[in-house]
Amino acid sequence: MHHVETWLATLPAVSIYLIVGLVIGVESMGIPLPGEIVLVSSALLAATGVTEPLWVATAAALGAIVGDSIGYAVGRRGGRALLERLGRRFPRHLGPEHLARAEQMFARWGVWAVFFGRFVALLRILAGPLAGALRVPYRRFLLANAAGGLVWAFGTTYLLFSLGRVAERWLKDLSWVALAVAICCGLGSTLWLRHRARRAAAGAGTAQTGTADGGAAAAPAVVPEQAVAGTEPA
């Protein structure tokens, strides 16, 4: 992350805003990119005066909302077959086991998986395309997508901006390692969202293990449209 921050610091502020929006937008379409790292790095630069936190957060929110919406449209047109093709292209990030866990989360949370997914690496990539493939009504998707994008973008940016200002004032003589530790402690406010996602993923893994022990073939579960809260036929 420090290398990303160092590279961004050499660019004009406008270019940083564009990169934040572009990287997060492409990630939200379903392509694995380091969107969160770019946002964190840009927010820390705002604490040193290189960027403005308002524009960093705005670029991140727009990228998240627009990227998820494009991912939704692509997923709705391409369906689950598209997600499987992406899984073959990016097996470490979107393999069959990742897709199965994401479907389990949608089955459990419904459209709110889109909101919570903004705080979880797996769902941050898959939420838009998967919601489209499962035919989640777009208005409900957009509400959860916009809420999650705004909370994630502005919350992360201003939290790190505030911590960076405090750290710059009190930790001038300490290393960047100490600054990183202080920032990680401040991010604890998002851990409960990640904990919920891990519990859901663990529950999905337990269910799949039980099926395998019973002699049934383990395969990614296809969630019927009726299992997703608020879905409607195509």
LOKEFI-562514 format. One record per atom (N, C-alpha, C): x, y, z; residue in one letter. Coordinates in steps of 0.05 Angstrom, whole numbers, padded with zeros to 5 digits, always signed. Layout:
BEGIN
XYZa
...
//
This chain:
BEGIN
+00016-00024+00000m
+00000+00000+00000m
+00017+00025+00000m
+00040+00024+00014h
+00057+00048+00015h
+00068+00055-00012h
+00073+00034-00029h
+00083+00040-00056h
+00061+00054-00073h
+00036+00045-00069v
+00014+00058-00083v
+00012+00087-00075v
+00014+00092-00049e
+00011+00119-00039e
+00034+00137-00049e
+00058+00126-00050t
+00081+00141-00060t
+00077+00148-00090t
+00067+00129-00105w
+00062+00134-00134w
+00041+00155-00137w
+00019+00152-00123l
-00003+00172-00125l
+00006+00200-00118l
+00024+00202-00099a
+00033+00228-00090a
+00048+00244-00112a
+00057+00230-00132t
+00072+00243-00154t
+00052+00254-00175t
+00027+00249-00172l
+00007+00257-00193l
-00008+00282-00184l
-00019+00297-00203p
-00037+00319-00196p
-00062+00309-00181p
-00073+00326-00165a
-00097+00318-00149a
-00120+00308-00167a
-00124+00322-00189v
-00146+00314-00207v
-00142+00286-00218v
-00117+00279-00224s
-00111+00252-00234s
-00116+00231-00212s
-00110+00238-00188i
-00115+00219-00165i
-00145+00214-00163i
-00162+00235-00165y
-00191+00231-00163y
-00201+00213-00185y
-00190+00218-00209l
-00199+00201-00232l
-00190+00172-00229l
-00166+00168-00218i
-00157+00141-00214i
-00173+00127-00192i
-00180+00141-00171v
-00197+00129-00150v
-00224+00120-00162v
-00237+00138-00176g
-00263+00131-00188g
-00261+00109-00208g
-00240+00109-00225l
-00237+00088-00246l
-00231+00061-00234l
-00212+00060-00215v
-00204+00034-00204v
-00228+00021-00188v
-00241+00038-00172i
-00263+00027-00156i
-00286+00020-00175i
-00291+00036-00196g
-00312+00030-00215g
-00307+00003-00229g
-00283-00001-00239v
-00277-00026-00253v
-00279-00050-00234v
-00269-00046-00210e
-00271-00068-00190e
-00300-00075-00185e
-00317-00055-00183s
-00345-00060-00177s
-00360-00073-00201s
-00349-00071-00225m
-00360-00085-00247m
-00356-00115-00247m
-00337-00124-00230g
-00331-00153-00228g
-00303-00160-00235g
-00285-00140-00239i
-00257-00145-00246i
-00240-00140-00221i
-00225-00160-00211p
-00210-00156-00186p
-00188-00135-00189p
-00191-00113-00176l
-00171-00091-00175l
-00169-00082-00146l
-00147-00069-00138p
-00143-00060-00110p
-00158-00034-00104p
-00184-00034-00106g
-00199-00009-00101g
-00196+00002-00073g
-00197-00016-00053e
-00195-00007-00026e
-00168+00005-00020e
-00147-00007-00031i
-00120+00003-00027i
-00117+00031-00039i
-00128+00035-00063v
-00127+00061-00075v
-00142+00082-00059v
-00165+00074-00048l
-00180+00093-00032l
-00166+00100-00006l
-00155+00080+00007v
-00140+00085+00032v
-00116+00103+00027v
-00101+00097+00006s
-00077+00113+00000s
-00085+00142-00006s
-00106+00146-00021s
-00115+00173-00029s
-00125+00188-00004s
-00139+00174+00014a
-00149+00187+00038a
-00125+00196+00056a
-00104+00180+00057l
-00081+00187+00073l
-00067+00211+00060l
-00067+00213+00034l
-00055+00236+00021l
-00071+00261+00027l
-00097+00258+00031a
-00113+00281+00038a
-00105+00292+00065a
-00096+00275+00083a
-00087+00284+00109a
-00061+00301+00108a
-00046+00297+00086t
-00021+00313+00083t
-00026+00337+00064t
-00050+00341+00055g
-00056+00364+00038g
-00053+00360+00008g
-00046+00335+00000v
-00042+00330-00029v
-00069+00330-00043v
-00090+00318-00030t
-00116+00317-00042t
-00137+00328-00022t
-00161+00332-00032e
-00183+00341-00015e
-00201+00317-00008e
-00206+00312+00018p
-00222+00289+00025p
-00250+00288+00013p
-00262+00311+00009l
-00289+00312-00003l
-00288+00300-00031l
-00268+00307-00047w
-00267+00298-00075w
-00258+00269-00076w
-00240+00261-00058v
-00233+00232-00057v
-00258+00215-00051v
-00273+00223-00031a
-00297+00208-00024a
-00318+00208-00046a
-00321+00232-00058t
-00340+00234-00080t
-00333+00216-00104t
-00307+00217-00111a
-00298+00200-00133a
-00302+00170-00126a
-00296+00162-00102a
-00299+00135-00094a
-00329+00126-00094a
-00346+00143-00084a
-00375+00137-00083a
-00386+00135-00112a
-00379+00154-00129l
-00388+00152-00157l
-00378+00127-00171l
-00353+00121-00167g
-00342+00097-00179g
-00356+00072-00169g
-00362+00071-00143a
-00375+00047-00132a
-00404+00045-00143a
-00419+00067-00143i
-00447+00066-00152i
-00449+00060-00182i
-00433+00074-00198v
-00435+00071-00227v
-00424+00043-00234v
-00401+00036-00222g
-00389+00010-00229g
-00408-00013-00222g
-00420-00012-00198d
-00439-00033-00190d
-00463-00034-00209d
-00472-00011-00218s
-00495-00010-00236s
-00488-00022-00263s
-00464-00017-00273i
-00455-00029-00298i
-00452-00059-00295i
-00440-00067-00272g
-00438-00096-00266g
-00465-00109-00264g
-00485-00095-00253y
-00512-00106-00252y
-00523-00111-00280y
-00520-00091-00297a
-00530-00093-00324a
-00517-00116-00339a
-00490-00119-00336v
-00476-00140-00349v
-00485-00167-00338v
-00488-00169-00312g
-00496-00194-00300g
-00524-00202-00308g
-00542-00182-00310r
-00569-00188-00318r
-00571-00198-00347r
-00553-00188-00364r
-00553-00197-00392r
-00538-00223-00395r
-00516-00226-00381g
-00499-00250-00385g
-00506-00273-00367g
-00520-00268-00344g
-00528-00289-00326g
-00505-00302-00312g
-00511-00325-00300r
-00492-00340-00284r
-00469-00350-00301r
-00474-00355-00327a
-00453-00364-00345a
-00430-00344-00347a
-00437-00318-00346l
-00416-00297-00346l
-00399-00299-00321l
-00412-00303-00298l
-00396-00305-00273l
-00378-00329-00273l
-00387-00351-00285e
-00370-00374-00287e
-00346-00369-00306e
-00350-00354-00327r
-00328-00348-00345r
-00308-00330-00331r
-00318-00311-00315l
-00300-00294-00299l
-00284-00311-00279l
-00298-00331-00268g
-00284-00348-00249g
-00261-00364-00262g
-00265-00372-00287r
-00243-00386-00301r
-00220-00367-00307r
-00227-00342-00311r
-00206-00322-00317r
-00191-00313-00292r
-00206-00311-00270f
-00194-00302-00245f
-00200-00323-00223f
-00188-00346-00225p
-00195-00368-00206p
-00188-00362-00177p
-00168-00345-00173r
-00160-00339-00145r
-00179-00320-00131r
-00195-00306-00147h
-00213-00286-00135h
-00242-00293-00140h
-00249-00306-00163l
-00277-00310-00170l
-00282-00339-00178l
-00267-00358-00165g
-00271-00386-00171g
-00298-00397-00162g
-00304-00422-00168p
-00330-00434-00161p
-00336-00432-00132p
-00316-00435-00114e
-00322-00434-00086e
-00329-00405-00077e
-00316-00385-00090h
-00323-00357-00084h
-00352-00351-00093h
-00359-00360-00117l
-00386-00355-00127l
-00407-00369-00110l
-00401-00393-00101a
-00420-00407-00083a
-00424-00393-00057a
-00402-00382-00045r
-00405-00368-00020r
-00421-00342-00024r
-00415-00328-00047a
-00430-00303-00052a
-00460-00309-00056a
-00467-00330-00069e
-00495-00337-00073e
-00508-00344-00046e
-00493-00357-00028q
-00504-00363-00002q
-00509-00337+00014q
-00492-00317+00011m
-00496-00292+00025m
-00520-00277+00014m
-00524-00279-00013f
-00548-00266-00024f
-00573-00281-00015f
-00572-00307-00013a
-00595-00322-00003a
-00602-00315+00026a
-00581-00309+00042r
-00586-00303+00070r
-00594-00274+00074r
-00582-00255+00060w
-00586-00226+00065w
-00604-00213+00045w
-00609-00226+00022g
-00625-00213+00001g
-00610-00189-00010g
-00625-00168-00016v
-00613-00145-00029v
-00593-00131-00011v
-00595-00135+00015w
-00576-00122+00033w
-00548-00133+00031w
-00545-00155+00017a
-00518-00165+00011a
-00503-00145-00006a
-00518-00129-00022v
-00505-00108-00038v
-00493-00086-00019v
-00509-00079+00002f
-00499-00058+00021f
-00475-00069+00036f
-00478-00092+00049f
-00456-00103+00065f
-00433-00111+00047f
-00439-00118+00022g
-00417-00126+00005g
-00397-00104-00001g
-00404-00079+00002r
-00385-00058-00003r
-00362-00059+00018r
-00366-00072+00041f
-00346-00073+00061f
-00331-00100+00061f
-00337-00118+00042v
-00325-00144+00041v
-00313-00148+00013v
-00288-00157+00013a
-00273-00159-00013a
-00288-00176-00033a
-00297-00199-00025l
-00310-00217-00044l
-00335-00205-00056l
-00353-00195-00039l
-00379-00184-00049l
-00375-00157-00062l
-00354-00142-00055r
-00349-00117-00068r
-00345-00121-00098r
-00333-00144-00106i
-00329-00150-00134i
-00353-00162-00147i
-00367-00180-00132l
-00388-00196-00144l
-00416-00185-00140l
-00420-00166-00122a
-00447-00157-00115a
-00463-00148-00139a
-00452-00130-00156g
-00467-00120-00179g
-00474-00141-00199g
-00453-00156-00210p
-00460-00177-00230p
-00478-00198-00219p
-00474-00206-00194l
-00490-00228-00182l
-00519-00219-00178l
-00523-00194-00169a
-00550-00183-00166a
-00565-00182-00193a
-00550-00175-00214g
-00562-00175-00241g
-00569-00203-00250g
-00551-00222-00246a
-00556-00250-00254a
-00579-00262-00239a
-00583-00254-00214l
-00605-00264-00198l
-00631-00248-00201l
-00631-00229-00220r
-00654-00213-00226r
-00665-00197-00202r
-00648-00187-00185v
-00657-00169-00164v
-00668-00144-00177v
-00692-00134-00169p
-00703-00110-00180p
-00684-00086-00178p
-00680-00072-00201y
-00659-00052-00201y
-00664-00029-00181y
-00688-00021-00176r
-00693+00001-00157r
-00684-00007-00129r
-00689-00031-00121r
-00680-00040-00095r
-00650-00044-00095r
-00639-00054-00117f
-00610-00056-00119f
-00597-00029-00117f
-00607-00009-00131l
-00595+00018-00132l
-00596+00030-00104l
-00618+00026-00089l
-00620+00038-00062l
-00598+00026-00044l
-00595+00000-00044a
-00574-00013-00027a
-00547-00006-00037a
-00543-00005-00064n
-00518+00001-00076n
-00509+00030-00069n
-00527+00049-00072a
-00520+00077-00066a
-00514+00081-00036a
-00531+00068-00019a
-00526+00071+00010a
-00499+00059+00018a
-00493+00035+00008g
-00468+00023+00014g
-00444+00038+00004g
-00446+00047-00021g
-00425+00063-00033g
-00419+00089-00019g
-00440+00103-00011l
-00436+00128+00003l
-00424+00124+00031l
-00435+00105+00046v
-00425+00100+00073v
-00396+00091+00072v
-00390+00072+00053w
-00363+00062+00051w
-00343+00083+00043w
-00350+00098+00022a
-00331+00118+00011a
-00326+00141+00030a
-00348+00154+00040f
-00344+00177+00057f
-00335+00168+00085f
-00345+00146+00095g
-00336+00136+00121g
-00307+00130+00122g
-00298+00114+00102t
-00269+00107+00100t
-00252+00131+00096t
-00259+00149+00078t
-00242+00172+00072t
-00239+00190+00096t
-00261+00198+00108y
-00260+00217+00130y
-00248+00205+00156y
-00252+00179+00160l
-00240+00165+00182l
-00209+00166+00179l
-00199+00158+00156l
-00171+00158+00151l
-00159+00186+00150l
-00175+00205+00139f
-00165+00233+00139f
-00162+00243+00167f
-00181+00238+00184s
-00179+00247+00212s
-00156+00234+00227s
-00154+00208+00223l
-00132+00193+00236l
-00105+00202+00226l
-00103+00207+00200g
-00078+00217+00188g
-00070+00244+00199g
-00089+00262+00202r
-00083+00288+00213r
-00072+00286+00242r
-00086+00269+00258v
-00077+00265+00285v
-00049+00252+00286v
-00045+00232+00268a
-00020+00217+00268a
+00003+00236+00259a
-00003+00253+00239e
+00017+00272+00230e
+00025+00291+00251e
+00007+00298+00268r
+00013+00317+00290r
+00029+00305+00312r
+00022+00280+00320w
+00034+00268+00343w
+00055+00247+00337w
+00057+00238+00312l
+00076+00216+00306l
+00096+00225+00285l
+00103+00250+00285k
+00122+00260+00265k
+00149+00246+00267k
+00158+00239+00291d
+00184+00227+00295d
+00184+00197+00294d
+00160+00185+00289l
+00159+00156+00288l
+00158+00146+00259l
+00162+00121+00255s
+00163+00110+00228s
+00135+00107+00216s
+00134+00101+00190w
+00108+00096+00177w
+00095+00071+00188w
+00111+00053+00200v
+00099+00029+00212v
+00081+00037+00235v
+00089+00056+00251a
+00073+00065+00273a
+00047+00078+00263a
+00050+00093+00241l
+00026+00106+00230l
+00007+00084+00219l
+00018+00064+00207a
+00000+00043+00196a
-00014+00028+00219a
-00001+00024+00241v
-00014+00011+00264v
-00037+00028+00274v
-00032+00055+00276a
-00053+00073+00286a
-00077+00072+00267a
-00072+00071+00241i
-00094+00071+00222i
-00110+00045+00224i
-00095+00023+00226c
-00109-00003+00228c
-00127-00005+00253c
-00118+00007+00275c
-00134+00008+00299c
-00160+00024+00294c
-00157+00046+00279g
-00181+00062+00274g
-00201+00048+00256g
-00192+00030+00239l
-00210+00016+00221l
-00226-00006+00235l
-00222-00008+00261g
-00237-00028+00276g
-00267-00025+00275g
-00276+00000+00269s
-00305+00005+00267s
-00319-00010+00245s
-00303-00020+00225t
-00315-00036+00203t
-00314-00066+00207t
-00300-00074+00229l
-00296-00103+00233l
-00322-00119+00237l
-00342-00106+00248w
-00366-00121+00254w
-00380-00129+00228w
-00377-00111+00207l
-00388-00118+00181l
-00374-00142+00168l
-00348-00142+00171r
-00332-00164+00160r
-00338-00189+00176r
-00342-00187+00202h
-00348-00210+00219h
-00374-00223+00210h
-00394-00207+00203r
-00419-00218+00194r
-00416-00233+00168r
-00399-00222+00151a
-00395-00236+00125a
-00380-00262+00129a
-00360-00262+00147r
-00345-00287+00152r
-00363-00308+00164r
-00382-00300+00181r
-00400-00320+00193r
-00418-00332+00172r
-00427-00315+00153a
-00444-00325+00131a
-00428-00344+00114a
-00403-00337+00107a
-00386-00354+00091a
-00380-00381+00105a
-00375-00379+00131a
-00370-00404+00147a
-00394-00422+00147a
-00418-00410+00149g
-00442-00426+00149g
-00446-00439+00122g
-00439-00425+00100a
-00441-00437+00074a
-00422-00460+00071a
-00397-00457+00081g
-00377-00478+00079g
-00385-00502+00095g
-00398-00498+00119t
-00407-00520+00135t
-00428-00536+00121t
-00447-00522+00108a
-00468-00535+00094a
-00458-00552+00071a
-00438-00541+00056q
-00426-00556+00034q
-00411-00580+00044q
-00397-00578+00067t
-00382-00600+00078t
-00401-00623+00086t
-00424-00615+00099g
-00444-00635+00107g
-00455-00649+00083g
-00459-00636+00061t
-00469-00648+00036t
-00449-00668+00025t
-00423-00661+00026a
-00403-00679+00016a
-00400-00703+00033a
-00402-00701+00060d
-00400-00723+00078d
-00423-00742+00074d
-00446-00732+00066g
-00470-00749+00062g
-00469-00764+00036g
-00448-00759+00019g
-00445-00774-00005g
-00455-00759-00030g
-00466-00736-00026a
-00475-00721-00050a
-00451-00706-00062a
-00452-00701-00087a
-00431-00687-00101a
-00432-00658-00094a
-00408-00646-00087a
-00407-00618-00080a
-00405-00602-00105a
-00423-00582-00107a
-00423-00565-00130a
-00433-00538-00122a
-00425-00516-00136p
-00434-00489-00129p
-00465-00489-00130p
-00476-00478-00109a
-00505-00477-00108a
-00517-00456-00126a
-00538-00462-00140v
-00552-00443-00156v
-00576-00434-00140v
-00576-00409-00133v
-00598-00398-00116v
-00621-00392-00133v
-00644-00404-00128p
-00668-00397-00144p
-00676-00369-00139p
-00689-00357-00159e
-00697-00329-00157e
-00714-00324-00133e
-00731-00345-00125q
-00750-00340-00103q
-00734-00338-00077q
-00709-00348-00075a
-00694-00347-00050a
-00683-00320-00044a
-00682-00302-00065v
-00671-00276-00061v
-00694-00257-00054v
-00691-00243-00032a
-00713-00225-00024a
-00717-00204-00044a
-00743-00202-00052g
-00751-00180-00070g
-00744-00184-00099g
-00739-00210-00107t
-00732-00214-00135t
-00758-00215-00152t
-00754-00213-00178e
-00777-00214-00196e
-00767-00228-00222e
-00785-00241-00236p
-00776-00254-00261p
-00766-00235-00281p
-00749-00245-00300a
-00738-00228-00320a
-00759-00217-00339a
//
